[in-house]
Amino acid sequence: MEYDQWERSLTEHYRRPELAATLRGALEKAGKTVRSYKDTAAFDEFHMRGREATRELAALAGMREGLAVLDLGCGLGGPARLLAAEYGCTVTGIDLMAEFVDAAAMLSRMVGLTDKVSFRQGNMLALPFDPATFDTVWSQHTLMNIAAKQTLFEQLHRVLRPSGTLALYEVVAGTMAPRHYPVQWAGDATIDFLVDGPALLDQLATAGFAPLIWQDTTAACLQWFETIQTKMAQRPKGAPPPVALNLVIGPTTAEKAKNTVRNLREDRIRVIYGVLKKSDHG
Ligand SMILES: C[S@@+](CC[C@H](N)C(=O)[O-])C[C@H]1O[C@@H](n2cnc3c(N)ncnc32)[C@H](O)[C@@H]1O
């Protein structure tokens, strides 16, 4: 697929017009006040297992006070705010979707974190940053839409400082194909560019990244979905929709979740944590 067509298809998939206004309206309707980054956890972590996964990756990657972090495909900025609030990092988020970036900025203003986090619209394949700008590049559930992973990893190597860290929480292909669609990251196979774990590690090695940690966390993701499905089934009939990720994913949230569970159960997808170090070569 040509670059322009790919970018248009991604934009079409993730488009959420008026997302910031939708979130404000839903919060108001539910009588919820946002004062702390903790108040937005139900809808601003756009990946499996929400904050729990973000904290686990932060621990694995050794996140700490003073690190300059690039959050690739930052979505609504939930992980960025957590890294700032709980670990003292300074985080720059980049996302293809202007409406996500606007919502991320709005939520960060609401919780008083604008001195530690900032967001800009852009394609991660054209990173507008100088060489050796960041200590850590952070990516949660964003590589699945990227066909030109080798190009991306070369750019990540460029923007990282010497011995910088690449922290990944990503969906990878399992042993079975094809996948069931739609899923959160793709309506069909045309923008789904999953590769399996060994292929991803090979591409990372070619770009100059050496793995320190590579862990499968598929079972925990399946368990998380099961807990959510039980909670949803227990909701009283006619209850208003929760102020949760359904606001971001849209009306097909339940169908996408169901397909993701099938894909996880049938080994069509897996979920991994990876922590890699930038090496001098590559
Ligand atoms: C599943 S969401 C994950 C968001 C965030 N990382 C999180 O975990 O909360 C994937 C995000 O990647 C963004 N994205 C997809 N392709 C991108 C690209 N080529 N450049 C920048 N962002 C992209 C989407 O707009 C979306 O916000």
The ligand as a Gaussian input file, in Angstrom:
#p B3LYP/6-31G(d) Opt

LIG

0 1
 C       -4.501000       1.379000      20.211000
 S       -4.097000       3.072000      20.274000
 C       -2.907000       3.133000      21.604000
 C       -2.796000       4.517000      22.223000
 C       -1.811000       4.655000      23.376000
 N       -0.502000       4.153000      23.023000
 C       -2.313000       3.936000      24.604000
 O       -1.849000       2.819000      24.832000
 O       -3.159000       4.480000      25.318000
 C       -3.073000       3.267000      18.835000
 C       -2.700000       4.707000      18.635000
 O       -1.680000       4.793000      17.635000
 C       -1.961000       5.911000      16.822000
 N       -1.293000       5.690000      15.545000
 C       -1.525000       4.709000      14.645000
 N       -0.689000       4.812000      13.606000
 C        0.088000       5.900000      13.832000
 C        1.141000       6.518000      13.126000
 N        1.530000       6.052000      11.955000
 N        1.744000       7.595000      13.659000
 C        1.333000       8.091000      14.861000
 N        0.332000       7.535000      15.585000
 C       -0.297000       6.457000      15.082000
 C       -3.469000       5.947000      16.744000
 O       -3.965000       7.205000      16.331000
 C       -3.843000       5.592000      18.169000
 O       -3.931000       6.696000      18.991000

